[in-house]
């Protein structure tokens, strides 16, 4: 069973349990997936990897919104955004630890032979498919930049 089917089944369960947070969040995510499927020249079914990309994007939106609400003094809305982010996180792959990420960066640098800031693109090209949905792109980019600076 794919991630999209799991989301649909969990939506049904959340509605039955009258869990408004979970059902609302899953509805929002399913809408984002459907929008992605129908965007472009023709409609298509997303693969699980593409669904994970959509989930990652939605999770990032919740994280950024929570930070913005917190900065604006709206801690009630920040808590709601973080709660939605936690629901979305259930469907994302387990996040990489810092040690795992550093090891992958080191391997990618060795594999590409990159040196200095000019090699950033090469390293990111190798890393991106391996870390998709498992780490925030901004964190990875900063870690790669730091590793190449040394």
Buried (B, 14 or more C-beta within 10 A) or exposed (E): EEBBEBBBEBBEEBBEEEBEEBBBBBBBBBEBBBEBBEEEEEEEEBEEEBBBBBBBEBBBBBBEBBEEBBEEEBEEBBEBBBBBBBBBBEBBEEBBEEEBBBEBBEBBBEEBEBEEEEBBEBBBEBBEEEBBBBBBBEBBBEBBEEBBEE
